[in-house]
Amino acid sequence: MTEFVITPTAEWLTKETKRCESRLLVSSPYVGIWLSTLIKSLSPSVHRMVLTRTDLRDFASGASDLDAVCAAAECGAEIHSASRLHAKVYVIDRKCALVTSANATFSGMFSNLECGVATRKMADVNRAAEMVMTAFGADQRLQRWTAAELKALREPVRELRNAVSTWVPSESGNYMNLVSIQRSKPFADCLAVNLPGWTKLALEGIQKQKTEVFDLNAFVAACIPLVNERYPNNRNVRAKLRQQLQRLRDLGVIEFLGNATYRRES
């Protein structure tokens, strides 16, 4: 059985999640406090997963709410990021799934003119769940963010708001280009201070690059002395560093150009 779900999407989701018993999977590029409130209302036994964007520019512009993402993580939700995410999908247990235009924000749930299709066909529900859990076939491994790591982004986001005075919204959500995000030294310094160990090390390796465009080998070579100093017993350095590049890409600090090549602001 399928049905159309139009504004207010929250009405349908609230009704369905009241009967949620085992899992809630959410894919939404932008998140608001509405979602963390919904997650908090679930039984503690319900597995919660939120796939979203963690681009600092989205948080700084107000397109997404970092505090809401933090609150969801504190309520026990697994927070995963995918830099090019655009899909909005909500899966409740193995009972139903909603594929919609509505983000998990107040405007997406209540005021924007949104439309989606809900299905209760088990094969379709399972397929929707699989797509969310694999980030719709993204060319990157899902990055999971802890509540502590997300909270550490608050200061860089505040600094970014102060550093960039002109917002240029676009349909893709790219509110500020990479030149803007890294031009401010106070922002770069603030980000470096607040990032966790390996991600901070990777940022230092990027800052050591002599050109705006760099490849993985040059990046790893710049990081090796730092790794030897801070993590001398690590035996999986290259894979670990590639993971940090993905996290920095999800934060909007670098851009992946393909063929193990990246771009940063020089």
C-alpha positions as CSV (number, residue, x, y, z in Angstrom):
1,M,0.0,0.0,0.0
2,T,1.3,3.5,-0.9
3,E,0.0,6.9,0.0
4,F,0.9,10.5,-0.7
5,V,2.1,12.6,2.3
6,I,1.9,16.4,2.0
7,T,2.5,19.3,4.4
8,P,2.5,19.0,7.3
9,T,4.7,16.0,7.0
10,A,5.3,16.0,10.7
11,E,1.7,14.9,11.3
12,W,2.3,11.6,9.4
13,L,5.7,11.0,11.0
14,T,4.6,11.7,14.5
15,K,1.7,9.3,14.1
16,E,3.9,6.5,12.7
17,T,6.7,6.9,15.2
18,K,4.4,6.6,18.1
19,R,4.2,2.9,17.1
20,C,7.9,2.6,16.4
21,E,9.3,-0.5,18.2
22,S,12.8,-1.3,16.9
23,R,14.4,1.3,14.6
24,L,14.1,4.8,13.1
25,L,16.3,5.6,10.1
26,V,16.4,9.2,8.9
27,S,18.1,10.7,5.9
28,S,17.9,14.5,5.8
29,P,20.6,16.9,4.6
30,Y,19.3,19.6,7.0
31,V,18.2,18.9,10.6
32,G,16.3,21.1,13.1
33,I,15.2,20.8,16.7
34,W,12.0,19.1,15.6
35,L,13.9,15.9,14.8
36,S,15.8,15.8,18.1
37,T,12.5,16.2,19.9
38,L,11.0,13.3,17.9
39,I,14.0,11.1,18.6
40,K,13.8,11.9,22.3
41,S,10.2,10.7,22.4
42,L,11.1,7.2,21.3
43,S,11.6,4.3,23.6
44,P,15.3,3.8,24.6
45,S,15.2,0.4,23.0
46,V,14.6,1.9,19.5
47,H,17.8,2.1,17.3
48,R,18.1,5.5,15.9
49,M,20.3,6.5,12.9
50,V,20.5,9.9,11.3
51,L,22.3,10.4,8.0
52,T,22.9,14.1,7.4
53,R,25.4,16.7,6.2
54,T,28.0,18.1,8.6
55,D,29.2,20.9,6.3
56,L,30.2,23.8,8.6
57,R,28.8,26.2,6.1
58,D,25.3,24.7,6.4
59,F,25.4,25.2,10.2
60,A,26.9,28.7,10.0
61,S,24.2,29.8,7.5
62,G,21.4,28.3,9.5
63,A,20.4,25.8,6.9
64,S,20.9,23.1,9.5
65,D,21.0,23.3,13.3
66,L,24.2,22.0,14.9
67,D,22.6,22.1,18.3
68,A,19.8,19.9,17.0
69,V,22.3,17.3,15.7
70,C,24.1,17.4,19.0
71,A,20.9,16.8,20.9
72,A,20.0,13.9,18.6
73,A,23.4,12.3,19.3
74,E,22.9,12.9,23.1
75,C,19.6,11.0,22.8
76,G,21.4,8.0,21.5
77,A,21.1,8.5,17.8
78,E,24.0,7.4,15.5
79,I,25.0,10.4,13.5
80,H,26.5,9.7,10.1
81,S,27.6,12.2,7.5
82,A,27.6,12.2,3.7
83,S,28.9,15.4,2.0
84,R,26.6,15.2,-1.1
85,L,23.5,14.1,0.6
86,H,20.2,15.4,-0.8
87,A,17.8,12.5,-0.2
88,K,15.1,12.8,2.5
89,V,13.9,9.3,3.6
90,Y,12.3,8.2,6.9
91,V,12.1,4.5,7.7
92,I,10.0,3.3,10.7
93,D,10.8,-0.3,11.9
94,R,10.2,-2.7,9.0
95,K,6.7,-1.4,8.6
96,C,6.8,1.8,6.5
97,A,9.1,4.2,4.7
98,L,8.5,7.8,3.5
99,V,10.5,9.2,0.6
100,T,9.8,12.9,0.5
101,S,11.0,16.4,-0.4
102,A,10.8,17.4,3.3
103,N,13.9,18.0,5.4
104,A,13.8,17.2,9.1
105,T,13.5,20.9,10.0
106,F,10.5,23.0,11.2
107,S,10.0,24.5,7.8
108,G,10.3,21.2,6.0
109,M,7.9,19.5,8.4
110,F,5.3,22.3,8.8
111,S,5.4,25.2,6.4
112,N,7.1,24.4,3.1
113,L,4.9,22.9,0.4
114,E,6.3,19.4,0.5
115,C,5.2,16.1,-1.1
116,G,6.3,12.5,-0.5
117,V,5.2,8.9,-1.0
118,A,4.9,6.4,1.9
119,T,5.0,2.7,1.4
120,R,4.2,-0.3,3.6
121,K,5.3,-2.9,1.1
122,M,8.0,-4.8,2.9
123,A,10.4,-5.1,0.0
124,D,10.3,-1.4,-0.6
125,V,10.7,-0.6,3.1
126,N,13.8,-2.9,3.3
127,R,15.2,-1.3,0.1
128,A,14.8,2.2,1.5
129,A,16.5,1.1,4.8
130,E,19.4,-0.4,2.9
131,M,19.8,2.8,0.9
132,V,19.9,5.0,4.0
133,M,22.4,2.7,5.7
134,T,24.7,2.8,2.7
135,A,24.3,6.5,2.0
136,F,22.6,5.8,-1.4
137,G,25.8,4.2,-2.8
138,A,28.1,7.1,-1.9
139,D,31.7,6.8,-3.0
140,Q,32.8,7.2,0.6
141,R,32.7,5.3,3.8
142,L,30.1,6.6,6.2
143,Q,31.6,8.8,8.9
144,R,30.1,8.5,12.3
145,W,30.2,11.5,14.7
146,T,30.0,11.3,18.4
147,A,28.2,13.8,20.5
148,A,31.5,15.1,21.8
149,E,32.9,15.6,18.3
150,L,29.8,17.4,17.2
151,K,29.8,19.7,20.2
152,A,33.5,20.6,19.4
153,L,32.3,22.1,16.1
154,R,30.2,24.8,17.9
155,E,33.1,27.2,18.2
156,P,34.3,26.9,14.6
157,V,30.8,27.4,13.4
158,R,30.4,30.6,15.5
159,E,33.8,31.8,14.2
160,L,32.7,31.1,10.6
161,R,29.5,33.1,11.1
162,N,31.7,36.0,12.2
163,A,34.2,35.5,9.4
164,V,31.8,35.5,6.5
165,S,29.3,38.3,6.2
166,T,27.9,37.6,2.8
167,W,25.8,34.4,2.3
168,V,25.2,33.2,-1.3
169,P,22.5,30.5,-1.0
170,S,22.3,28.0,-3.8
171,E,20.1,25.0,-4.5
172,S,23.0,22.7,-3.7
173,G,23.4,24.1,-0.2
174,N,26.9,25.5,-1.0
175,Y,26.4,28.8,0.9
176,M,30.0,29.8,0.9
177,N,32.8,28.7,-1.4
178,L,36.0,27.1,-0.1
179,V,37.9,30.3,-0.5
180,S,35.6,32.1,2.0
181,I,35.7,29.3,4.5
182,Q,39.5,29.2,4.8
183,R,40.4,32.8,4.2
184,S,39.9,33.7,7.8
185,K,42.9,32.8,10.0
186,P,40.9,33.0,13.2
187,F,38.5,30.4,11.8
188,A,41.3,28.1,10.7
189,D,43.0,28.4,14.1
190,C,39.7,27.8,15.9
191,L,39.0,24.7,13.8
192,A,42.4,23.3,14.5
193,V,42.0,23.7,18.2
194,N,38.6,22.0,18.4
195,L,39.1,19.0,16.0
196,P,40.0,15.6,17.6
197,G,43.5,14.2,17.4
198,W,43.7,12.4,14.0
199,T,41.5,14.9,12.2
200,K,43.5,17.8,13.6
201,L,46.7,16.0,12.4
202,A,45.2,15.7,8.9
203,L,44.3,19.4,8.8
204,E,47.9,20.2,9.6
205,G,49.0,18.0,6.8
206,I,46.7,19.8,4.4
207,Q,48.0,23.2,5.6
208,K,51.5,22.0,4.8
209,Q,50.6,21.5,1.1
210,K,52.3,24.0,-1.2
211,T,49.6,24.1,-3.8
212,E,45.8,24.4,-3.7
213,V,45.4,21.0,-5.4
214,F,47.2,18.1,-3.9
215,D,47.1,14.3,-4.2
216,L,46.9,11.6,-1.5
217,N,50.6,10.7,-1.7
218,A,51.7,14.3,-1.1
219,F,49.3,14.6,1.8
220,V,50.4,11.3,3.4
221,A,54.1,12.3,3.1
222,A,53.4,15.6,4.9
223,C,51.6,13.8,7.7
224,I,54.1,11.0,8.3
225,P,56.4,13.1,10.6
226,L,53.4,14.1,12.6
227,V,52.1,10.5,12.9
228,N,55.6,9.3,14.0
229,E,55.6,11.9,16.7
230,R,52.0,11.5,18.0
231,Y,51.0,7.9,17.0
232,P,54.3,6.0,16.7
233,N,52.6,2.6,17.2
234,N,49.9,3.0,14.5
235,R,50.3,0.4,11.7
236,N,47.4,1.5,9.5
237,V,48.5,5.1,8.8
238,R,47.4,5.5,5.2
239,A,43.9,4.2,5.7
240,K,43.5,6.3,8.9
241,L,44.6,9.4,7.0
242,R,42.2,8.7,4.1
243,Q,39.4,8.5,6.7
244,Q,40.3,11.9,8.1
245,L,40.2,13.4,4.5
246,Q,36.7,12.1,4.3
247,R,35.8,13.8,7.6
248,L,37.3,17.1,6.5
249,R,35.5,16.8,3.2
250,D,32.2,16.3,5.1
251,L,33.0,19.4,7.1
252,G,33.4,21.4,3.9
253,V,37.1,22.1,4.5
254,I,38.4,20.4,1.3
255,E,36.9,19.3,-1.9
256,F,37.4,15.8,-3.5
257,L,38.3,16.2,-7.2
258,G,38.5,12.4,-8.0
259,N,41.5,10.1,-8.7
260,A,42.8,10.7,-5.1
261,T,43.1,14.4,-5.7
262,Y,41.9,17.2,-3.4
263,R,41.5,20.9,-3.4
264,R,42.1,23.3,-0.5
265,E,42.4,27.1,-0.3
266,S,46.1,28.1,-0.8
